[in-house]
Amino acid sequence: MVRNQAKKSDTIGALAKAAGVGVETVRYYQRRGLLSEPPRPQGEVRRYGDEDVRRLKFIRSAQAAGFTLAEIGELLELSAADDRARARELAESRVQALDARIAELQQAREALSGLATACSKQRGGACPILSAFERA
C-alpha cells in the first residue's frame, strides 16, 4: 500500500516520499523559509506530520503553476491571513507572465516551422535551419 500522508512520527525521508520530492528539496525549502524545521527533542530525529505534507504539496503545486519561491512564500502568508485580493493579484500576474511566455513560444514555433518547411523545399545550398542559427 502506498502512503500519501506522513504521520506525526515520520522522518524527513518519509515526509519527502509522501510529497513526492527528494530529501534535499525538503531541506532547500526549509533554508528558504517555506517549510519549518521541527525541533529535535533531546537530540532525537526531527519528526514531521500531516501539516508538513500539506504545506510541501502546496509548494509543489504552486511551483507547477509557475509561481516563484518568493511568490509561494507570499501565498503561504496570504493563506494564513485569508487575503484573497492579494492572492488574486498574484494569480493574475502569473497568468499575464504565462500568456507572454506562450506568445514567445508560439513565435519561436512559427519561425522554426517556417525554417523546416524551407529546408524540405530547398534542394541545394546551405540548410536554412543551420544558416538561421549561424546568423543569430
C-alpha positions as CSV (number, residue, x, y, z in Angstrom):
1,M,0.0,0.0,0.0
2,V,1.4,3.4,-1.0
3,R,1.3,6.1,1.7
4,N,0.2,9.6,0.7
5,Q,0.4,11.3,4.1
6,A,3.1,11.4,6.7
7,K,2.2,10.7,10.3
8,K,3.5,12.7,13.3
9,S,6.3,10.4,13.8
10,D,7.7,10.5,10.2
11,T,11.3,11.4,9.4
12,I,12.4,13.8,6.7
13,G,12.7,10.8,4.3
14,A,9.1,9.8,4.9
15,L,7.9,13.3,4.5
16,A,9.8,13.7,1.2
17,K,8.3,10.4,-0.1
18,A,4.8,11.3,1.0
19,A,5.0,14.5,-1.0
20,G,6.9,13.0,-4.0
21,V,10.1,15.0,-3.6
22,G,13.6,14.4,-2.5
23,V,15.0,15.0,0.9
24,E,17.3,17.7,-0.4
25,T,14.2,19.5,-1.8
26,V,12.7,19.5,1.7
27,R,15.9,20.9,3.2
28,Y,16.1,23.5,0.4
29,Y,12.6,24.7,1.2
30,Q,13.5,24.8,4.9
31,R,16.5,27.0,4.1
32,R,14.3,29.3,2.1
33,G,11.8,29.6,5.0
34,L,9.0,27.9,3.2
35,L,8.8,24.9,5.4
36,S,9.6,24.8,9.1
37,E,12.1,22.6,10.8
38,P,10.6,20.7,13.7
39,P,12.5,20.7,17.0
40,R,14.8,17.9,18.0
41,P,13.6,16.8,21.4
42,Q,16.6,15.7,23.4
43,G,18.7,15.4,20.2
44,E,16.4,12.9,18.6
45,V,15.5,12.8,14.9
46,R,13.2,15.5,13.7
47,R,9.6,14.4,13.2
48,Y,7.1,15.7,10.6
49,G,3.4,15.5,10.5
50,D,0.4,15.8,8.1
51,E,0.5,19.6,8.1
52,D,4.1,19.4,6.8
53,V,3.0,17.2,4.0
54,R,0.1,19.5,3.1
55,R,2.4,22.5,3.0
56,L,5.0,20.7,0.9
57,K,2.3,19.7,-1.6
58,F,1.1,23.3,-1.7
59,I,4.6,24.5,-2.5
60,R,5.0,21.9,-5.3
61,S,1.6,22.7,-6.8
62,A,2.3,26.4,-6.7
63,Q,5.6,25.8,-8.5
64,A,3.9,23.7,-11.1
65,A,1.6,26.7,-11.7
66,G,4.6,28.8,-12.4
67,F,5.0,30.8,-9.1
68,T,8.5,31.6,-7.9
69,L,9.6,30.6,-4.5
70,A,9.3,34.2,-3.3
71,E,5.7,34.3,-4.6
72,I,5.0,31.0,-2.9
73,G,6.2,32.4,0.4
74,E,3.8,35.3,0.0
75,L,1.0,32.9,-0.9
76,L,1.6,30.9,2.2
77,E,1.4,34.1,4.3
78,L,-1.7,35.1,2.5
79,S,-3.3,31.7,3.2
80,A,-2.8,32.3,6.9
81,A,-4.3,35.8,6.6
82,D,-7.0,34.8,4.1
83,D,-6.1,37.7,1.9
84,R,-8.0,36.7,-1.3
85,A,-7.5,40.1,-3.0
86,R,-3.7,39.8,-2.9
87,A,-3.8,36.1,-3.8
88,R,-5.9,37.0,-6.9
89,E,-3.4,39.8,-7.8
90,L,-0.6,37.3,-7.7
91,A,-2.5,34.8,-9.8
92,E,-3.5,37.4,-12.4
93,S,0.2,38.5,-12.6
94,R,1.2,34.9,-13.1
95,V,-1.4,34.5,-15.9
96,Q,0.0,37.5,-17.6
97,A,3.5,36.1,-17.4
98,L,2.3,32.8,-18.8
99,D,0.5,34.5,-21.6
100,A,3.7,36.4,-22.5
101,R,5.7,33.2,-22.5
102,I,3.1,31.4,-24.6
103,A,3.2,34.2,-27.2
104,E,7.0,33.9,-27.2
105,L,6.9,30.2,-27.7
106,Q,4.3,30.5,-30.5
107,Q,6.6,32.9,-32.3
108,A,9.5,30.5,-31.9
109,R,7.4,27.6,-33.1
110,E,6.2,29.6,-36.2
111,A,9.8,30.6,-37.1
112,L,11.1,27.0,-36.7
113,S,8.2,25.6,-38.6
114,G,9.0,28.0,-41.4
115,L,12.6,27.0,-41.4
116,A,11.7,23.3,-41.5
117,T,9.4,23.9,-44.5
118,A,12.1,25.9,-46.3
119,C,14.6,23.1,-45.6
120,S,12.3,20.5,-47.1
121,K,11.7,22.5,-50.2
122,Q,15.3,23.6,-50.8
123,R,17.4,21.1,-52.9
124,G,20.8,22.7,-52.7
125,G,22.9,25.2,-50.8
126,A,23.1,25.8,-47.1
127,C,20.4,24.4,-44.9
128,P,18.1,27.3,-43.9
129,I,17.8,26.0,-40.4
130,L,21.6,25.9,-39.8
131,S,22.0,29.2,-41.6
132,A,19.4,30.9,-39.4
133,F,21.2,29.7,-36.2
134,E,24.6,30.8,-37.5
135,R,23.3,34.3,-38.1
136,A,21.7,34.6,-34.6
